[in-house]
Amino acid sequence: MDVEECLKEWEDLGTDYKRLESINKDYAAKLEEVGELQASCLKELSHQRYRMSVITGALKRLEKKGVTKDERVATLEKEVMKRKAMLHEIEATLPKQNSLYLRIILGNVNVSILNKNDKFKYKDEYEKFKLILSVIAFVLAVLNLYIDFRPLQLILIFLLVWYYCTLTIRESILKVNGSRIKGWWRLHHFISTVVAGILLIWPQNVPWSEFRHTFMWFIAYISVVQYMQFRYQSGVLYRLKALGARHNMDITIEGFHSWMWRGLSYLLPFLFGGYVFQLYIAYTLYQLSYHPEATWQVPYLAAMFLVLHSGNMYTILSTMQKKTQSGLELRYRLRAIAYRLSNELTILEQKWRPNKTEQKTD
Ligand code: COA
């Protein structure tokens, strides 16, 4: 290129730049519009919640006064439940403030995932992350059962500190994005981080040598249970997604329900086995705390394993009780519908012409 050509190119590029400027102007205006729409959605959402709380409060007062519950009230209660589930799904499409824990760790960066498919991918990745780490922990635990080598023990325990710490962050992000994960499972992972931290600084003494094998068996056992949990959770995730898919012919809500119970009846005995193991560890550590060489770590760990056992037992029993209640099918039906609605929104976003929605799970 000579100078003349360079000048001509520059002039040409000027026209292209004008085009870029106008696209960017459109983009900035749309961003502003999106911000305004998000704010008015949030306002309408709290309006809905406020008026619903007034209605449910009035219904409760009527029940207390002994007014008999007729068919109209039963239908209204069902409608309120449906609306609550739909509001939860609408909320999931709006940006949310980070929890205090995330603000401390990540600062004020936005971790809201507004598209359901991206949420699905994030959850799927979280389950796979747990699986990979469980495989590594299993291998290290088995090695530690056969080889008495302190650095190998420390590698496993340090891996556990990092793993549980990472889980608490990922689960907080899932929670911000509308996951219904129970507070106990998140607290369980916070406590497990502390347990692993204390194990890391437990000095190499006689009580440790006596406890080491039990601990390695426990890690190997929960890694296998984790693999079973992975099979169950990814099954739930893929079936819910399939339920929400348009033109879905393979799965019905009743089919999903019976699959879920089959999966649970296979998983639950192993979970209870894990909780009995935790109780046994708490007891072993309690006994070891009377050993003359026992350091402060031993009784603290005993108490923590007892807390983990009790919390797990209580939460799993209340989860099972909830699952046997009659509203469960309706709740899953609504979640499937929410998947379908968001799929349709994505399709609309991509400017596809929507076809007639099939009504299988309605
Ligand atoms: N860890 C992470 N997330 C969990 C979870 C756990 N232990 N248990 C449930 N969740 C999530 C579900 O994936 C679901 O998420 P979503 O809202 O994003 O879809 C949400 O919490 C609600 O789940 P829920 O319907 O209450 O239960 P479920 O059918 O998905 O799972 C169990 C029920 C019992 C299988 C499950 O809670 C579990 O495996 N618990 C045992 C965990 C444990 O004890 N581990 C240690 C072994 S020693």
Boltz pocket constraint, residues with backbone or C-beta under 6 A from the ligand:
constraints:
  - pocket:
      binder: B
      contacts: [[A, 123], [A, 174], [A, 178], [A, 179], [A, 180], [A, 181], [A, 182], [A, 185], [A, 222], [A, 225], [A, 229], [A, 232], [A, 233], [A, 236], [A, 267], [A, 271], [A, 274], [A, 275], [A, 312], [A, 316], [A, 319]]
      max_distance: 6.0
